[in-house]
Amino acid sequence: MGERMEFQAKRYGEFSVAKLLEHNAEFLGENVQRDTFFRDDDEIIWRIREEGGACMLSHEHKHSGHSSEKFRVREVHESVVSADEVSQLLAKHGVLTTVVKTRKRFHLPLALVTIDEVEQLGSFTKLRAENEEGLRTTMLLLDWHDDDLMTESYLTLMQKQCQSKCVQLAMRWHDRIGELTFGICSGILTALGLLVGMAVSMAQSTNAKLAVIAAIITIAVADSGSDAFGVYMQRRGERGVSRATALRYAFSTLVGKFGFPLTFVVPIALLPLNIGVWVDIAWGLVALSILSTEQAIVARQSICKTACRNIGLAVAIIVFSAIAGAAVDKIFT
């Protein structure tokens, strides 16, 4: 919090962690940062950073005339803001762009080293020191040269991309349901495996439809609750993750895994069991394809490869569930 001066050097690519450890760098942890930039002017950049459940408002002044054009020198002003204040600021100023990154931090005697994996941009390594001497000394230690460095900020790089409408739509979609993805995907695969296995094993039963519906609802309640609790415990065990953040991820898992599987009940209830199962399989694969496409766009991966890999996994689960159901039917009838 408050004001500070920063001297930064940044280069493309992920620097070797092994080399950092050779120089006795201390690993400080890994977390996810979400930076939302306001519409700025020529002199000041405004940003809200969400990290570990907290929100930090900062604005920095751009400096020029530094002895090295490869360095970024920033005067940063920071203050903690509430969620309500964030909403008001975004509504008032509008959003310029959003940068989401996974950051690993390492501490050296004279500088902080961060390795960032930035959505849509790739990997970067950054040095941050309190003065130019500390930055120069650390660069020498790590065998960095001026020609290796870049001056563009993540904001500038995102603006240069001129993202297509398709990518912008995928990013907005990801912002809204990204935390629900685990629960939805898990719910789809669990529900499909369950209903296919039960439909095969109980094909001759007069109460098969009712049993399948009851099983889907039961698994939606029990499995979503257990997974949500597991996600909460996992997040709480991570360094720097607040209780509020852990609860948010747990709630997202609960909603995704409880809500989506219930959609499979409708075809089973309204249609003959064998037809309802096929409708549910088709619906589940379509939903997985949509989620796979969105994630591939955000991660800048091949849509075809990502979708085929995820659909292939889903089909394998369905096939093995059918085999298991047939085996149960053969053994116990």
N, C-alpha and C positions, 0 to 999 in steps of 0.2 A: 504494500500500500504506500501511497505518497508519491514522491517524485524520485527519479533516478536517471542516470546517464548509462547508456549501454553502448558498448563497442562490439559489433558483430561481424563474423566472417562466415560465409555459407558456401557450400559446394554441392553439386549434384551427386547422388548416389549414397549408399549406406557405407559409412566408414567401418573398418574391421573392428569388431568388439574385442577380438583377441589382442589387437595392437593396443587398444585402450587399456586393457587389463595388464598388459606388459608394463605399462607406465603407472601401474598402481591406481588406476582410476576407480573411484567408488561408484558402484551402481546404485542409483537413488530410486529406481522404480520405473514402471511403465503405466501410462494411462492414456485416456482419450480426451482430446480437446476439441471443442466446437467453437470456432470463431465466427461471429456474425458481424459484418462490417456495415456501418451506416454509409449513406451517401456523403462523400467527403468533399473538401475544397482543395485548393492547391497547396495549402500549408499544414493542414491538420487531418489526421486519420482517426476516426472513432471506431471502437471495436468492443463487443461484448464477448467475453470468453467464459464458456461453461465447462467446468472441470470438477469432477468429484462432487457434484451436487451444488456447487457454489457458482455464483456469477460475478465476474469482475468487469467493470467498465474502465476502459483505458482510452486515452488519446495521446498521440505522439506527434511531435513537431518534426518536420523534415529538415535536415541540416545539409548544407553544401559547403564546398571549399575545404574538404578534409584532405590531409596529406596523401591519402591513398584512396583512389576512386573505387577500389575493390571493397572497402569497408563500409558498413552501414553504421552511422552514429545516430543514436536516438535519445531524445529526451522524453521519457515516458511518465505519464501521470495515471495512477491507478486508484480505484476505490471499489469497495464491495457494494453491490446493489441487490435488491430483492427481485423476486420473480415478477411482482406487480410493476416495479419500475422498469424492468426489461420490456414488458409488454407495452407500456406507455411509450418508451423510447422508440421501439420498432414501429409502433403505429404512427408516431409523429414524424419520424425521419425516413422511414422506408428502408429496405434492405438492399445494399449494393451487391453483396455476394456472401456466400458462406463457405468456410474452409474447415474441413474435418480431418483430423490427423491423429495417428497413434504415435505417441512420443516416448522414447526411452531417454532417461537422463543419466549422465555420468559426471562425477565431480573430479576435476583436476585441481592442483594447488592454486592456479591463477585464472581458471576459466571453468565455465559450465559447458559440457558437451551434450548436445541433444541430437538424437537420430530420429527423424520423422518419416513416417509413411503417410503421405497425403493423398486423400481421395482425388482422383482425376489428374494428379500431377506426378506422382511417383515418390521416390526416396531422396532424402536430402540429409546432410549432416551440417550442424551449425555450432559455432563457437561463440560464447558470450562472455565478455570480461568487463571489468569496471573501468579499465583504461587501455590505451593503445599498447603500452609496454607489456601488459599481461597477455593481450591478444597475440602480439608478435612472438612472445616467448613460447606460448602454447603452440602456435603454428610451426615454429621451429622444432619443437619437441615431436610433433606429429608428422613432420616433413611435408607441411603444406606450403604452397607457393602462391604468389599473387595471381599467376595465370590460371590456377585451379579454381579461383573464386568467382562467385556470381553476386550481383547486387540486387537483382529483382526480388521483391517480396512475394509471398504466396498470393497476396491480393493482386499484385500486378500480373503474375503468371495466370491466375484464374481469369482475369479480364482479357488477357491476350488470346485465350483459347477461343473466345467467341462461340460459346457452346450452342449447339443446335437446339431447336425447340424440343426435340426428342430427349436429349440429354437433360435439359432443364426440367422437363416434365418428370423424368425418372428421378432426378435429385429431389424434387419437391415431394414425390411419392415416397421416396426413401426417408425423407425427414419425418413424414407423418406416421409411417407404419414400420419403419426399420426395426424398432424394438419389439414389434409383434411377430417378426419373421420366424424366430425360433419356435414360438408357441404354435403358430399356424402350420409350419412345415411338420413339426413333431405330431401335431394333432391330425393332420392329413394322413401321415404314414401309419400312425397307431390305429386310427379309425378304419382305414382301408384294410389293413392286415387283419384286424379283428372281424370285420363284417364278412370278408371273403372266406376266412377260415371257418367261421360259424355257419355261413350259408352253405358251404360244401358239406360240413359234417352233419348239418341238420336239415338237409335238403328234403328228406322224406317226412319230417316232423310237421304235424299240423300247427304247432305253436312256434314254428321257426321264425316267422316274421316278428312276433311279439318278443321273442328271446333276443333277436338281433337288435331291435330297437332298445330294449332294456339294457343290453350290454353296451351299446354306443353311449347312452346317457350316463351309465355308471362309470365307464372309463373316462368320459369327458370330465366328470366331477372329480374322481379319485386321482386320475393321472395328472390333470392340470394342477390340482392342489399340491401333489407331491413334487412335481417339477418346479412349481413356483417357489416352494420352500427350499428346494435344492439350489435354485438360482440365487435366492436371497442369501443363503449360507455361503455360497461361492463368492458372491460379490463382497460380502462383509469380510471375507478372508483376504481380499486384495488390499494392498496398501493404498491409502489415500482415498478410498471409496467411502462416502458417508452413508449413514443409515437411510437417509431419504433417497439416495440414488439406488441403493440395493432394493429398497421397497418398490421403486419405480420399475426396475427391471423385473422384479418378481410379479408385480401386477400385470405388466405387459405379457409375460409368459402365461399367467392365469387367464387373461382375457383371450389371447390368441388360441390357447389350447382348449379352452372350454367352449368358446363361441363357435369356432369354425366347424368342429366335428358334429355339432348339432345340425348343421345343414344337411348332413348325410341321412338324417332321420326322415326328411320329407319324401325323397323318392321311395324309400323302403315302405313308408306308411301308405303312400298313394298308389303304388304300382305293385304288380306281382314281384315276389322276392327276387327271382332270377333277373328280371328286367331292371329292378331297382338297384341291384348290385352293379350291373353294367353302367347304369347312369351315374352312380356314385364314383365308379372308377374313372369314367370320362371327366367328371367334374373335378375330381381330385387332381388328375394329371393336367388339366387346363390351369387350375390354380397354381400348381407347382411351376408350370411353364411361365406364367406371368411373373411370379416371384423370382424365378431364375433369370428371366430377361432383365428385370429391374436391377438385380444385383450385378449382373454382368456389365451393364451400362455404367453403373456407379463405379465398379472396380476396374473398368476399362479392360475387360476380358472378352473373349469370344462368346457371343450369345449362343451360337450353335453348340459349342463344346460344353458350356456351362449347363444349358438346358438338357442336352443329351445325357450328361453325367448324372444330373439329378433325377431325370425321368427314368434312366436306367436303374438307378438305385430303388426308386419307387416300384418299378415293375418287378425287380428281384424280390422285394419284400412281399408283394402281392402273390407272386408265384410260390414262394416258400410257404406263405400262409395257406394257400390252396392245397399244397401238398400235405401240410400238417393237418388241415381239416379232413382231407380224404383219409389220411392214416388213422386219425381218431375214429372216423366213421367205420372204417374197416375192422379195427381192433375191437371196438366196444359194441358193435351191432351184429 
